[in-house]
């Protein structure tokens, strides 16, 4: 029987929780060529560097139902077995997973996962998104973990979230109570930033977009469009990338919002921990944001004695009504409204 290994991220962006929550394994990218079943020639053509993806044939055609698969995550120089599963469906293309920590992971197989009862490292696994497990000791370890593991319940895959158009964004912000001219200003700035973000996306390999550039040219302009005056914004303040205040800054000022900026396409998965430590230093701070300039995660604390929670998500390239797959997390309109200075 074939045994497979699938990656749970690249070290900077990990997403095993998505696999376990929805009972799936996912690989990408899927946006350029779309559904594998309709575009096999593109995915299997080595002369086309843009679309060639040799692992897709293994993932969609060779991996069979009832085959075992180990969900792996890099731990230093070794591989941790996050879970072991049994494939229980054929291939499907799921648009809802077009933005998983910045990765396009629409290629999907359903998996019945079991988690080890303790942290388990497996020797003999290799790099790569999806491949065979050939090492005999590794195969034995996977089979043992399947027999001993704890079964995980899974949720149905959510529907693809509704995208928000330019006019819908204006209307939705106005309905929430934002003056019409303000809503139009925000929507116009997002359109401008979207064009810049697309240019960065297309030219990132040659342009090498750095963290200070995403902060200067993407994050701060968006914040300013929301109504934060220059006098209320501090850049690189006390080791925080961006701090927002409720009045013109003075040495005694305490921040309302902390923003942690990352390099373009860096993972945001670990950034909230650092930002929350910063925000937790100030009782006045009820919001913090982590962003790579294109994707924004907002965490809010309704009351001083409550914990921060993931509240809203904005992707400049794909603004949606709600987070693509995180239950209860708002989308573009919710993010922009909650980041309003008067909110």
N, C-alpha and C positions, 0 to 999 in steps of 0.2 A: 504494500500500500504506500502511495506517496504521502510524505509528510512535508509540510510547507512552513516557511517563516515569513512573517509580515512585520514591517517596522511600525512602531507607534510614534514616529516623529524623527527628527534629525538631531536631537540633543538640545537645540535651541527652541524648538517648537514640538511639544509632546501633546498627544491627544488620545491616550488610551481610554479615558473616560467616555469619549464619544463612541468608541468601538463597543465598550461594555454596556453602555446605556441603551444603545439601539440594536445590539446583537448583530453587528456587522464587522466586516473588514473592508477597508477602503484604500485605494491607491489613486494616484493622479500622475500627470495632470489630465484633466478631461475637457477643458474649455476649448482648446485649439481645434481638436478633431471631433469632439463629441462622442456619441455612443459608439463603442467598439464594434458592435454587431453591424453597424451601418458603414463603418469606415476601416475595415480590416486592412485594406491595402495601404492606407496612410500610416497606420500604426506599425505595420510590418515591413515598411520600405526603408532599408538602411541608407538609401541615397538621399532621403529627405530628413535632415537633421532636426527640423522643426517638429515633425510629427512622429518620428521613429521612437518606439517604446517597446523593446523586446520583452519586457516582463508582462505586457498586456496579454500576449498569447498564452502564457503560463497561467495567468490569473483568470482569464475568461474562458479559455478552451481546455486547458490540461488539468487544472485543479478540479477534482470531481467531488460530488456530494459524498459525504461520510469520510472524506480525507481529513486528517488532523492538521491543525495549523497552530504554531506558537506565535503569540503576540510578544515581540521583543522590544526592549528599551535599553539603550547603552548606559552602562554604569561604569564610568571610568574607561578601562580597557576591556571590560567584560560585558556580557549580555545578560540582562535580567529577563526572566520569563514572567511577564505581567499576567498572562493568562494562556490557557491552551483551549482550543475549541475544535468543534467538528462542523465542517461546512455542511449547510443544510438547504442550499438553494443554488440555482444557476446564476449567471451574471445578470446584473441590471445596472442601468445608468440613472443615478439619483441627483438631480440638479440641486436639491436642498443642501448638499455637501460641497457646494462650489466655493465656500469660504470657511475652511476649518483651520483656524490659527494662521490664516493667510495662504493656506494650500488649497488647490483645486482637486478635491478628492471624490469626484462623482462616480468613479468605477467601484461597484459594490458587489459583495457576496454576503448573504446572511450566514451567521455563525452562531452556534450554541457554545457559549463560553463557560469555562470553569476557571476559577482563580486558585492559585496555590494557597495553602494555609499559612505559609511563611515565605519570606523573601527567598527567591531561588535564582541562582546564577547557573547558566548552562554554557559549558564549553563546547566548541565545535560549530557554533552559529557564525554566520558571516554578514558582511555589509550588504546593502541593497534593500530596495523596497519590498520585493517579493521574489522568493526563490525556493528551490528544493532544500530540504535538510538531508544531507548525505552522510554526515558523520554518524557512525553507529552508536556511539555513546550518547550523542545528542538526541538521536531518535529514541533510544531507550528512555532517556529522561523525559521526553515529551509524552511518550505513552504512559509512563508512570504518573506524571502530573495529571493526565486526563483521568486516570482511574481514581486518583486521590483528591482531586480538586473539588472546590465548592462551586456548585452550579449558580450562575448569575441570571437573574430575571432581566428581561429586556422590554423596552417600550417600543411601540410602533414608530416607524420613521415619520417625522412630521411632513406636512405638505410644504412645498416650495413657497417661501414667503413672498408676499406681494411687494413688488418694487414701487418706489415712490417717485413720481415724475416731478418735473420742475413746478408745474402749476399745482399739483396736489400738495407739494411741500408748502407752498405759499398759503393755500387754502387751509391746510391743517394747522399751521402755526397761527393763522388769524383766528380760527375757531377757538383755539386755546386761550386767546386773549392778547396776542402780540399785535401791535399796530400794523396795518397793512404795509406801509413803507418799510418798516423794519423787516417784516417777513420777506418782502421782495429783495431787500438788500442782502439778506442771508442767502436766499436762493441764487441770486446772481453771483455772489462770491463763491458758492459751492460749485457752480458751473465753471467758473474760471479755474478754481483749484482742481476740478476734475480733469480739465484739459492738461494742466501741468502734471498732475499725477499720472495720467496716461503717458505723457512724454517721458517722465521718469521711469515708468514701468517698461517702456520700449527701449530706453537707452541706459538703463541702470548698469549693465555690464561694462559699458564704456565710460559712463559719466561717474560711476562710483559715488552714489549719493550718501553723504555722511549724516550723522545724527544732528549736527548743528545746522545743516542745510534743511532737513525736514522740519526742524523746529522753527527756523527763520522764515522759510518760504511757504510752508503748508500749515503748521499748527498755529502760529501766532496770527497770521491773517484771518484764519477761521474764527479764532477767539475774538479778534477785534470786530469782525462783522456781527458778532452776537451782542455787541454793545459795551464791551469792556474797554474803557478809556486807557490811554497810555499811562496815565498817572496811577492807575490801579493794577498795573502789570509789572512784575519784576522778572527779569531773565537771569538765570543762574544765581538765585538768591539763597544764601546759606546752604549751598550744595543741592538745592532743588532746581530742576531744569526751568520750570515756570511756576510762579506763584501769583494768585489773583486775590485782590483785597477789595473790601466793600467801600473804601474811601481812598482818596489820594494817599500814597505811601508816605509813612514817616517811620523813624527808627523804632517806634513803639507798636507798629502795625502787626497784626496777626492775620494769617491767610485764611480765606474762605475755601479756596480750591488749590490743590497741588496737581501739577501736570508732569508726568515722567515721560520724556521723549526717548524714542529708540531709533536706531538706524532703519532706513527703509527696508521692509520685508523681514526685519528681525522678529523673532517670536515675542508675543506679549504674554505668554503663559506664566512666566516667572516674575515679570515686571511688577504686577500688583503687590507682591509681598514687600518689595522695597518702597513703593509709593505709599502703601498703608502704614509702614513704619514712620515715614515722614509725616503723613497726615495725622497720625495718632499723637504727635507731639503737641498738637494745638487743639484745644477744646472748640475753637471757633471754626475749625475745618470740618465741613460736613460732606465734602465731595473730593474725590481724586480721580484723575484720568491717566491712562497709559495709552500711548499712541506712537505709531511709526510714521505719522503724517498722512496716512491713507486710512488706516483702521483706528478707531477710537473706542476704548472701553471705559465706561463711566461707572464708578462705584459711589454709592450714596449711603449716608447714615441719617435716617429720619429723626432720631433723637440722640442726645449726647451719650446716653448709656447703652445704645444699641451698637451692634457690629456693622461694619461696612458690608454692603452686598452689591453684587453685579447687577446694575440697574438698567443700563441702556447701551446700545452698540450702534456705531455709525461706520459704514464703509463708503468713502467718497465715490468709489467707482461703481458700487452697487447699493445705493440707499434703499432700505427695505422698511416695511411697517413694523417688523419685530425682528429679534435676533433669528437667524436662519434655523437654529435647532435647540437653543437654550430656552426651556420653558420659563415664562414669566419675565423675560428680559425684553425691554422695549427696543425699538429700532431708531431710525434717523430722526423722526419728529420728536420722539421722547428725549433723545440725547440733546437736541438743539434747544428744546424747551427747558430742560432741567439745567442746562449750562447758561441760561439767560441770567444776567447779573441780578435781576429782580426776583428770581425764582425763590 
